[in-house]
Each structure stands twice: as structure tokens, then as C-alpha cells.
Amino acid sequence: MTSIPTETVLETRHYTDDLFSFRTTRPQSFRFRSGEFAMLGLMGDNGKPLLRAYSIASPNWAHELEFFSIKVPDGPLTSRLQHIAPGDEILLKPRPTGTLVLDALLPGRVLWLVSTGTGIAPFTSVARDPETYERFDRVVLTQTCRTTAELQYGIDVVDGIRKDEVLSEVVGDRLTHIASVTREDAGPGQLTGRVTELIETGELFQVAGVPAWSPEADRVMICGSSAMINDTKALCERAGLEEGSNASPGGYVVEKAFVG
């Protein structure tokens, strides 16, 4: 059996009891399109690799790799992965793939990145890619979580874009970040309710300052819970958007390999 290469953990950050992020070294030969996922994990006690699909949260120009994960107490992998520390090694397969990429979408004016929970991970990659702003006039990044604490990772990424000397020049005021919560009062600048409800009522478009979805102007990427994905797909179809893929670009795309 071919051995799986390893990378070194550089940093971990725990946001809540259920969410954490980590950064690793990146091999020089590792190439990916922003929005793709990789198979990574740890060796099991039986000597066999425990691997799971993880969206790459860092943009394709970054020198390191970044990931955003849930913690599952009884999960075969995440029950152990949540305890990694700088200096530890993880397994990383060398061939990323995925459909949450710009190549799977037709040209448009507004790109919507619709997520729940850790589903924001591929979109923090896309939102930090200068090519995204070459292809679209506006980018709207949304994330819905149960609590405000669970939104912090996305808030930190957007803050980082604003403060980055080079990236802030590229992005300017064309990135809009809309966060919402469902199980507690929203924080300053945040909304209350599921993103699908905000789409149906029109509140999402009002806050973003743009018209409702149209097949001429809007392109949508969706990642998160299966219920949200299915409901948002239905809303896309109702708006006249057709699903796209790497082989046949369309108006919206979802990642079918896993549920974030």
C-alpha cells in the first residue's frame, strides 16, 4: 500500500467546545483551486489511516494550509483530531478536488457564498482569492450558526481581509459579510434566522443592497447542513438558476462529497 504523506501542524485555535481551526505546512507540490477539499487525517490504533474530506480554508496563494473543523466526541477521526498541537503530524493526500470552485460557475456579477457552520471553510478560501474579484463585481459571504460564538471564525477571516495591505486593495468594498444566528439573540450587525428564511423574506438582499437572485446576474455556492443545502438549491431553482459542475458550469454549485 502506498504511504500517505504527512504535514506538520503549525497552529491550532479552539473557538467553542465544538469548533476549532488548525494550520499545517504545505508541500511545494500541493496545488489546489480555492474552494476545493483534501483528504486528511491521522493513523488509527490499528495502523490504518483515518481520513476525512476537509475543505481547504486557506486561499490557493497561501504558503500554509488552513482547515476549520467540528469536534465530534465519538467521531473516529475528530475525537482525536481536536487534540492535535503544534509539532504533531497529520496525513494529507496530495490530490485535492471539489465542485465549489469558480470554474464550475458561469460568468456573473454577484457571487453568493451561502454557508452554515463549518460549511464556511471553502468560502474563506474563495473570498481571499484575488481571481474571485476579477470574475465578480460583488461577493456576499453568508454564514448561519446556532450561536454568535460559532460565527467567530468567519468574522476573523473577514477582519483579516480588511487588514491585509495587499488583499484589502484588491477586495475594497466589494465583499459583504452577513452572519445570522438561530438560537440566541444576534450580536451587533448580525441577523436572526436561517439563511433560507432571510432569502425568502428578501431581508438578505435588502441587507446586501442588491436585487433578488436572477439567472443573469447571480451565481451561488452552497455548503453546510444537508437541510440548508436542499432548501437553498430549491430557492436557486425557483430563481431560474441551474446547477453547475466542473464539466458543465452553471448558476449554482454544491459540494456533493460531504456535508460541512
C-alpha positions as CSV (number, residue, x, y, z in Angstrom):
1,M,0.0,0.0,0.0
2,T,1.3,3.5,-0.9
3,S,2.1,5.5,2.2
4,I,0.2,8.8,2.7
5,P,2.5,11.9,3.1
6,T,2.4,13.8,6.4
7,E,2.4,17.5,7.2
8,T,3.3,19.3,10.4
9,V,0.7,21.1,12.5
10,L,1.7,24.8,13.0
11,E,-1.1,26.2,15.0
12,T,-4.5,25.3,16.5
13,R,-7.3,27.6,17.7
14,H,-10.4,26.5,19.6
15,Y,-13.4,28.7,19.1
16,T,-16.0,26.8,21.0
17,D,-16.4,23.4,22.6
18,D,-17.5,22.2,19.2
19,L,-15.3,24.1,16.7
20,F,-11.6,24.6,16.1
21,S,-9.2,25.5,13.3
22,F,-5.7,24.4,12.5
23,R,-2.9,25.3,10.2
24,T,-0.3,23.0,8.7
25,T,2.7,23.1,6.5
26,R,2.1,23.0,2.7
27,P,4.2,20.9,0.4
28,Q,5.6,22.8,-2.6
29,S,3.9,20.3,-5.0
30,F,0.5,20.7,-3.4
31,R,-1.7,22.7,-5.9
32,F,-5.4,23.4,-5.5
33,R,-8.2,25.7,-6.7
34,S,-9.7,27.9,-3.9
35,G,-12.8,26.1,-2.7
36,E,-11.5,22.5,-3.2
37,F,-11.2,19.9,-0.4
38,A,-8.5,17.4,0.6
39,M,-8.4,14.1,2.3
40,L,-6.6,14.4,5.6
41,G,-6.5,12.6,9.0
42,L,-4.4,10.5,11.4
43,M,-3.2,7.0,11.8
44,G,-5.7,4.8,13.7
45,D,-4.8,2.5,16.6
46,N,-5.0,-0.4,14.2
47,G,-2.3,1.0,11.9
48,K,-4.8,2.1,9.2
49,P,-5.3,5.7,8.2
50,L,-8.4,7.5,9.4
51,L,-9.2,10.1,6.6
52,R,-12.0,12.6,6.1
53,A,-12.7,15.2,3.4
54,Y,-11.9,18.7,4.7
55,S,-12.4,21.9,2.7
56,I,-9.2,23.9,2.4
57,A,-10.0,27.2,4.2
58,S,-6.8,29.0,3.1
59,P,-6.6,30.6,-0.4
60,N,-4.5,28.9,-3.1
61,W,-1.7,31.5,-2.8
62,A,-1.0,30.9,0.9
63,H,2.2,29.2,2.0
64,E,0.4,27.2,4.7
65,L,-2.8,25.2,4.7
66,E,-5.7,26.0,7.0
67,F,-8.7,23.9,8.0
68,F,-11.9,24.5,10.1
69,S,-13.4,21.6,11.9
70,I,-16.2,20.4,14.1
71,K,-15.5,18.3,17.2
72,V,-17.4,15.0,17.4
73,P,-16.8,13.4,20.8
74,D,-17.4,9.9,19.4
75,G,-16.2,10.5,15.9
76,P,-13.5,8.1,14.8
77,L,-11.3,11.0,13.5
78,T,-12.4,14.3,15.1
79,S,-12.4,12.8,18.6
80,R,-8.6,12.6,18.2
81,L,-8.0,15.4,15.7
82,Q,-9.3,18.0,18.1
83,H,-6.4,17.3,20.4
84,I,-3.6,17.9,17.8
85,A,-1.0,20.5,18.8
86,P,1.9,22.3,17.0
87,G,4.6,19.9,16.0
88,D,2.2,17.0,15.5
89,E,1.9,15.4,12.1
90,I,-1.3,14.7,10.1
91,L,-1.9,12.7,7.0
92,L,-2.6,14.7,3.8
93,K,-3.4,13.1,0.4
94,P,-1.8,15.1,-2.4
95,R,-4.7,15.4,-4.8
96,P,-7.4,17.9,-3.8
97,T,-10.7,18.1,-5.7
98,G,-14.2,19.6,-5.5
99,T,-17.0,21.5,-7.1
100,L,-17.1,24.7,-5.0
101,V,-14.8,26.4,-7.5
102,L,-15.1,29.4,-9.8
103,D,-14.6,27.2,-12.9
104,A,-17.9,25.4,-12.1
105,L,-19.9,28.7,-12.4
106,L,-20.9,30.8,-15.4
107,P,-19.8,34.4,-15.5
108,G,-22.0,36.7,-13.4
109,R,-22.0,40.0,-11.4
110,V,-22.7,38.9,-7.8
111,L,-21.2,35.8,-6.2
112,W,-23.1,34.4,-3.2
113,L,-21.3,32.1,-0.7
114,V,-24.0,30.6,1.4
115,S,-23.0,28.5,4.4
116,T,-23.9,27.1,7.7
117,G,-21.4,26.0,10.4
118,T,-18.1,24.7,9.2
119,G,-19.5,25.0,5.6
120,I,-17.9,28.4,5.6
121,A,-14.5,26.8,5.2
122,P,-14.3,26.6,1.4
123,F,-15.7,30.1,1.1
124,T,-13.0,31.6,3.3
125,S,-10.7,30.3,0.6
126,V,-12.7,31.7,-2.3
127,A,-13.2,35.1,-0.5
128,R,-9.5,35.5,-0.2
129,D,-8.7,34.7,-3.8
130,P,-8.0,37.8,-6.0
131,E,-9.3,35.8,-9.0
132,T,-12.8,35.9,-7.4
133,Y,-12.8,39.7,-7.7
134,E,-11.6,39.6,-11.3
135,R,-14.7,37.5,-12.1
136,F,-17.4,39.2,-10.0
137,D,-18.3,42.7,-9.1
138,R,-19.6,41.8,-5.7
139,V,-19.1,38.9,-3.3
140,V,-21.6,38.2,-0.5
141,L,-20.4,35.7,2.2
142,T,-23.2,34.4,4.5
143,Q,-22.9,32.1,7.5
144,T,-25.7,30.9,9.8
145,C,-24.9,29.3,13.1
146,R,-26.8,28.5,16.3
147,T,-24.8,31.0,18.5
148,T,-22.7,34.1,18.0
149,A,-19.6,32.3,19.3
150,E,-19.8,29.9,16.4
151,L,-19.6,32.8,13.9
152,Q,-16.2,34.0,15.2
153,Y,-14.0,32.1,12.7
154,G,-15.7,33.8,9.7
155,I,-15.6,37.2,11.4
156,D,-11.8,36.7,12.0
157,V,-11.2,35.8,8.3
158,V,-13.1,38.9,7.0
159,D,-11.3,41.1,9.5
160,G,-8.1,39.7,8.2
161,I,-9.0,40.6,4.6
162,R,-9.8,44.1,5.7
163,K,-6.5,44.5,7.5
164,D,-4.3,42.8,4.8
165,E,-2.4,45.5,3.0
166,V,-2.5,43.7,-0.4
167,L,-5.8,41.9,-0.2
168,S,-7.7,44.9,1.0
169,E,-6.7,46.8,-2.1
170,V,-8.0,44.0,-4.3
171,V,-11.2,43.5,-2.4
172,G,-12.1,47.1,-1.5
173,D,-15.7,47.4,-0.5
174,R,-16.9,44.6,-2.8
175,L,-17.1,41.9,-0.1
176,T,-20.2,41.8,2.1
177,H,-20.3,39.5,5.2
178,I,-23.7,38.7,6.6
179,A,-23.9,36.5,9.7
180,S,-27.0,35.2,11.4
181,V,-27.9,33.1,14.4
182,T,-30.8,30.8,15.1
183,R,-30.7,30.0,18.9
184,E,-29.9,33.3,20.6
185,D,-30.0,37.0,20.2
186,A,-27.9,38.3,17.3
187,G,-24.9,40.4,18.0
188,P,-24.2,43.8,16.6
189,G,-24.5,43.8,12.8
190,Q,-25.9,40.3,12.8
191,L,-29.2,38.9,11.7
192,T,-31.6,36.4,13.4
193,G,-32.9,33.4,11.4
194,R,-31.9,30.7,9.0
195,V,-30.4,32.0,5.7
196,T,-33.2,30.3,3.7
197,E,-35.8,32.3,5.7
198,L,-33.8,35.5,5.0
199,I,-33.7,34.7,1.3
200,E,-37.5,34.0,1.2
201,T,-38.4,37.2,3.1
202,G,-36.0,39.3,1.0
203,E,-34.1,40.5,4.1
204,L,-30.8,39.1,2.9
205,F,-31.0,41.0,-0.4
206,Q,-32.0,44.2,1.5
207,V,-29.1,44.0,3.8
208,A,-26.7,43.2,1.0
209,G,-28.1,46.1,-1.0
210,V,-28.7,44.1,-4.2
211,P,-31.8,42.7,-6.0
212,A,-33.1,39.2,-5.5
213,W,-31.4,36.4,-7.4
214,S,-31.6,36.3,-11.2
215,P,-30.0,34.0,-13.7
216,E,-28.4,36.9,-15.5
217,A,-26.6,38.5,-12.5
218,D,-26.2,36.0,-9.7
219,R,-24.1,32.9,-9.0
220,V,-24.4,30.9,-5.8
221,M,-22.1,28.4,-3.9
222,I,-23.7,26.4,-1.1
223,C,-22.1,24.4,1.7
224,G,-23.3,23.3,5.1
225,S,-26.1,21.1,6.6
226,S,-28.0,18.9,4.2
227,A,-31.3,20.6,5.1
228,M,-29.9,24.0,4.2
229,I,-28.3,22.8,1.0
230,N,-31.5,21.2,-0.2
231,D,-33.6,24.2,0.7
232,T,-31.2,26.7,-0.9
233,K,-31.0,24.6,-4.0
234,A,-34.7,24.8,-4.3
235,L,-34.6,28.6,-3.9
236,C,-31.9,28.8,-6.6
237,E,-34.0,26.7,-9.0
238,R,-37.0,28.8,-8.2
239,A,-35.0,31.9,-9.2
240,G,-34.1,30.3,-12.5
241,L,-30.5,29.2,-11.7
242,E,-29.3,25.8,-12.9
243,E,-26.8,23.6,-11.1
244,G,-23.3,23.6,-12.4
245,S,-20.2,21.4,-12.3
246,N,-16.6,21.3,-13.4
247,A,-17.7,19.7,-16.6
248,S,-20.7,22.0,-17.2
249,P,-20.7,25.4,-15.5
250,G,-24.0,26.7,-14.2
251,G,-25.7,29.2,-11.9
252,Y,-25.1,27.5,-8.6
253,V,-22.9,24.7,-7.2
254,V,-22.9,22.5,-4.1
255,E,-20.2,20.1,-2.8
256,K,-21.6,16.6,-3.0
257,A,-18.6,14.8,-1.5
258,F,-19.5,15.7,2.1
259,V,-21.8,17.8,4.2
260,G,-19.8,20.5,6.1
